[in-house]
Amino acid sequence: PAAILAARLYRCFGSAEDLEWARKIYDWQQRSLVDPATGFVWDGMNRTGDGRIDKDWKFTYCQGVFIGAGVELWRVSGEPGFLRD
């Protein structure tokens, strides 16, 4: 949700800092929570206090939020890579 909000703030107010944050959040999520083999988006990390990705928690909303962030970033940047993701 934070990447979506930052991209929408950029679209509304034009602050380059908001766009930068949207990209940073999206890039971190893609590097940290997206399974490169399947594209599945895990819910989070450190639930058990060990700093690892929690691969036991699987929720459909995680897929939707990541897709939504990609769509919002595509809308403000026009970069097709966000839609491919």
C-alpha positions as CSV (number, residue, x, y, z in Angstrom):
1,P,0.0,0.0,0.0
2,A,2.8,2.4,0.7
3,A,4.1,2.3,-2.9
4,I,0.6,2.9,-4.2
5,L,0.2,5.9,-1.9
6,A,3.5,7.3,-2.9
7,A,2.8,7.0,-6.6
8,R,-0.6,8.6,-6.2
9,L,0.9,11.4,-4.2
10,Y,3.3,12.0,-7.0
11,R,0.5,11.9,-9.6
12,C,-1.5,14.5,-7.5
13,F,1.3,16.8,-6.4
14,G,4.3,16.1,-8.7
15,S,6.9,15.8,-6.0
16,A,9.9,13.8,-7.3
17,E,10.5,12.6,-3.8
18,D,7.2,10.8,-3.7
19,L,8.0,9.0,-7.0
20,E,11.4,8.1,-5.7
21,W,9.8,6.6,-2.6
22,A,7.3,4.6,-4.7
23,R,10.1,3.2,-6.7
24,K,12.2,2.3,-3.7
25,I,9.4,0.6,-1.9
26,Y,8.4,-1.3,-5.1
27,D,12.0,-2.3,-5.8
28,W,12.5,-3.5,-2.2
29,Q,9.3,-5.6,-2.3
30,Q,10.3,-7.1,-5.7
31,R,13.8,-8.0,-4.4
32,S,12.6,-9.2,-1.0
33,L,9.1,-10.6,-1.2
34,V,8.6,-11.8,-4.8
35,D,9.6,-15.4,-5.6
36,P,11.7,-15.1,-8.8
37,A,10.7,-18.6,-9.9
38,T,6.9,-18.2,-9.6
39,G,6.2,-14.5,-9.2
40,F,4.3,-15.3,-5.9
41,V,4.4,-12.4,-3.4
42,W,4.9,-13.4,0.2
43,D,3.3,-11.6,3.0
44,G,6.3,-10.4,4.9
45,M,9.3,-11.1,6.9
46,N,10.3,-11.4,10.5
47,R,7.0,-12.6,11.8
48,T,8.8,-15.2,13.9
49,G,11.6,-12.8,14.9
50,D,14.3,-14.5,12.8
51,G,14.5,-11.9,10.0
52,R,13.4,-14.4,7.3
53,I,10.6,-14.3,4.8
54,D,7.6,-16.0,6.2
55,K,6.7,-18.5,3.3
56,D,4.0,-20.2,5.4
57,W,1.7,-17.2,5.3
58,K,0.1,-17.0,1.8
59,F,-2.5,-14.4,1.1
60,T,-4.1,-13.4,-2.1
61,Y,-4.2,-9.7,-1.1
62,C,-0.4,-9.6,-1.4
63,Q,-0.6,-10.3,-5.1
64,G,-3.2,-7.6,-5.5
65,V,-1.2,-5.0,-3.7
66,F,1.9,-5.7,-5.7
67,I,-0.1,-5.6,-8.9
68,G,-1.7,-2.3,-7.8
69,A,1.7,-0.8,-7.1
70,G,3.0,-1.8,-10.5
71,V,-0.1,-0.3,-12.2
72,E,0.3,3.0,-10.3
73,L,3.9,3.2,-11.2
74,W,3.2,2.5,-14.8
75,R,0.5,5.2,-14.8
76,V,3.0,7.8,-13.6
77,S,6.1,6.6,-15.5
78,G,4.8,4.9,-18.6
79,E,7.4,2.2,-18.1
80,P,6.0,-1.1,-19.4
81,G,8.2,-3.1,-17.1
82,F,5.8,-2.3,-14.2
83,L,2.9,-3.9,-16.1
84,R,5.0,-7.0,-17.0
85,D,5.8,-7.5,-13.3
